[in-house]
Amino acid sequence: MKIGFFGLLTIVFVTLKLIGVIDWSWVWVLAPLWGGFVLFFMIVFALMVFEIAYLKGK
């Protein structure tokens, strides 16, 4: 099992938060966990927009 970029970034942010280096809200510390979901939905949205534009052009 490998840790991806967003997982590693989350571990770094949590570590920095726990040792007091950063004073961010936990929402932002855990924000990299949303990265994969956000990327997925952006791709799906872009594909939907392109499909609609293609169908209108027919």
C-alpha positions in Angstrom: 0.0 0.0 0.0 1.4 3.4 -1.0 0.6 6.8 0.3 -0.2 9.3 -2.4 0.7 13.0 -2.6 -2.4 14.2 -0.8 -2.0 11.6 2.0 1.6 12.6 2.6 0.7 16.2 2.6 -2.0 15.5 5.2 0.5 13.7 7.4 2.9 16.6 7.2 0.2 19.2 8.0 -1.2 17.2 11.0 2.4 16.7 12.3 3.1 20.5 12.0 -0.3 21.3 13.7 0.4 18.9 16.6 3.9 20.2 17.3 2.6 23.8 17.1 4.4 25.0 14.0 1.2 26.0 12.2 -1.9 27.5 13.8 -4.4 26.6 11.1 -7.9 25.4 11.6 -8.3 21.7 11.5 -10.5 22.1 8.4 -7.5 23.4 6.5 -5.0 21.0 8.0 -7.2 18.1 6.7 -8.0 19.9 3.4 -5.5 17.7 1.3 -7.9 14.8 2.0 -10.4 16.6 -0.2 -7.9 16.9 -3.0 -8.8 13.6 -4.7 -12.5 14.3 -4.5 -12.2 17.8 -5.8 -10.0 16.7 -8.7 -12.5 13.9 -9.6 -15.5 16.3 -9.6 -13.7 18.9 -11.6 -12.9 16.3 -14.3 -16.5 15.0 -14.3 -17.8 18.6 -14.5 -15.5 19.5 -17.4 -16.5 16.3 -19.3 -20.2 17.2 -18.8 -19.6 20.7 -20.2 -17.7 19.4 -23.2 -20.4 16.8 -23.9 -23.2 19.5 -23.7 -21.2 21.8 -26.0 -20.7 18.9 -28.4 -24.3 17.9 -28.5 -25.4 21.5 -29.1 -23.0 21.7 -32.1 -24.7 18.8 -33.8 
